[in-house]
Amino acid sequence: MPKQHWRIVLTLVALCLLTVSFQPLVSALPQTVDAQSLIVKTGGVRVRCSLTVGGSFNATTDAISGRLHPTQSDPGAYVGEISVELDTLDTGIALRNTHLGEQYLEVMRGDGFTHATLYNLRLDEALPHDTTRHDTDFSATVRLHGTERQVNGQTTLRWTDRGLEIEAEFALSISDYGIAPPRYLGIGVRDEVEITVTFTATTDDAP
Amino acid sequence: MSVIRRTATSMLLSAGVLATVGSATAEPIYLSKQYTRCTTCHYSPTGGGLLTPYGRSLSKEELSTFGRSPAGTTPTDPGSGEEAFLNGLLGKALGPVQLGVDLRPSHLDFTFEGVGNSQRNFLMNADLLGAYQRGAWTFYGQMGRKLEGDGGTLNSYEHWIGYQATNGLGVRVGRYLPAYGVRFADHTAFNRTLMGLTQYDQIYGAELSFTTDRTVLQLSAGPGRADSLIDAEGGSAPLFSGRFQVDLTTRTAVVFSGLFRGDSDREARSHAGGVAIGFAPTTRLTTWTGWDTRFQDHVVSDRTHVFLHQTSFEAYRGLWLRISPQIHWSDDSPLNTIRRLVLGVDFLPRTHWHVNLSYYHDRLAFTGVGTKTFLAQLHLYL
């Protein structure tokens, strides 16, 4: 066989091997994903913690990142995830921050504990193309403290000149995630905390 | 002119400045730290008095300049550190009983413009406070020196039994200061003097409260001012009060209040209402603004008002700067108009050490007569 033909055969074999190798990834994402992904540019998370004696405090962070891909098969569903760095949560009180991170969220335990992640997002009513504001309920999975649970909430989406602004609110039970009941010198945090996530996302073909 | 001057003197003295200025107890300035409720740090639902273990710990770890535990170390056991009773001298010997000693050596410099100046060193407070909690029950008492002229008498101006259910319902019976408006640390603040709720105006009564994470309702009723009832001096009158607080955010609160006081041998019955708004835009800045109006049958004017604002700014950890313009006036009597400006510094260098420097400038609008008062106070909470 001429040398040139060997090159053609080897190239074909290499292409076949590459195709086989990437088949699982290809079947997992591109077949259902629209070309425009939503990329988190700026945003924040606010966790409202109610105290057992009445009143409440907020833990906040702006360390939020992630990417969501609208699917073609289900207009309201998104693949991808939004992630929050838990050791950046600030309650305004240093001792409370220490307790939150070390005793309750246990961020030092590593993978699964350093971040809270929201994925499997599905809007009850898909975002229309011809509106500037859209209010709808949603469901998603939240991975926190090494545990995954489904959450349900409400969200508002607005198209602005900066991109798509999203505000989502939901509640979760900290005991559902295996987090010890926060207690310090007779003052405690109630089991249900309210979470507000806000971020501005741009599409991946935006400048 | 002498009549006017006497009237002016009377008005300014009734503002409570010369008698005993200032009293650092409850701290609404900590709204900026997301503390909208008194009960996080104090046993009393209306604030002030004995600190809870949480309040003691907060005083050390977050409020004092140099008291906090070094970074990266575990805070000391709150039962044995410098935040504990007598710096933890007794360890855990007291068990569930919590005690506190409240001492306030003070210096007062008072100038009546055009008349003269007087200075005074005195012990504003020397109190022993105690609380015992078992389950939902709290037993609370205070015993100490009540200022009377240059001297003082032994008195217990606060003692009560309280029950707080986990569903937010609470009951309190005994001697206490009823809930009304915002209890500023300065008991001579115009809103407190107008309502007759200064440092020795506790009532005997019963209080019902309901607390949620966003609201608190406090209703109180009693036969009257405790000291008046005990002394049978004829000044007691039935009192009913209500206070409703809504936390719009963790740093924004609105407080609505109402108060009814019946007839007594000394005063006609009165009723009053007010609203106060607390707003803390940052973790170092707290503002409170309030308006109160009292209605009372009176020869000169039936309506008296107070407008008060206080801005507190934490310039450095444990160092607070305070400014508070206040005005007191009546509808039909310019004689009753008093304008006050308070400038203050609160410095908390170590746990439970509080240096309070306050300057008061009061001016009677009708005559222009004014007073200037400087208070230096060391508040030791042991």
Chai-1 contact restraints between the chains, C-beta under 6 A:
chainA,res_idxA,chainB,res_idxB,connection_type,confidence,min_distance_angstrom,max_distance_angstrom,comment,restraint_id
A,S50,B,D213,contact,1.0,0.0,6.0,A-B,restraint_1
A,V53,B,T39,contact,1.0,0.0,6.0,A-B,restraint_2
A,V53,B,T40,contact,1.0,0.0,6.0,A-B,restraint_3
A,G54,B,R37,contact,1.0,0.0,6.0,A-B,restraint_4
A,G54,B,T211,contact,1.0,0.0,6.0,A-B,restraint_5
A,G54,B,V216,contact,1.0,0.0,6.0,A-B,restraint_6
A,G55,B,T36,contact,1.0,0.0,6.0,A-B,restraint_7
A,G55,B,R37,contact,1.0,0.0,6.0,A-B,restraint_8
A,S56,B,D213,contact,1.0,0.0,6.0,A-B,restraint_9
A,S56,B,T250,contact,1.0,0.0,6.0,A-B,restraint_10
A,F57,B,Q34,contact,1.0,0.0,6.0,A-B,restraint_11
A,F57,B,T250,contact,1.0,0.0,6.0,A-B,restraint_12
A,N58,B,T250,contact,1.0,0.0,6.0,A-B,restraint_13
A,G92,B,K33,contact,1.0,0.0,6.0,A-B,restraint_14
A,G92,B,Q34,contact,1.0,0.0,6.0,A-B,restraint_15
A,G92,B,T283,contact,1.0,0.0,6.0,A-B,restraint_16
A,I93,B,E62,contact,1.0,0.0,6.0,A-B,restraint_17
A,L95,B,E61,contact,1.0,0.0,6.0,A-B,restraint_18
A,L185,B,P53,contact,1.0,0.0,6.0,A-B,restraint_19
A,L185,B,Y54,contact,1.0,0.0,6.0,A-B,restraint_20
A,L185,B,S57,contact,1.0,0.0,6.0,A-B,restraint_21
A,L185,B,P78,contact,1.0,0.0,6.0,A-B,restraint_22
A,G186,B,Y54,contact,1.0,0.0,6.0,A-B,restraint_23
A,I187,B,T40,contact,1.0,0.0,6.0,A-B,restraint_24
A,I187,B,Y54,contact,1.0,0.0,6.0,A-B,restraint_25
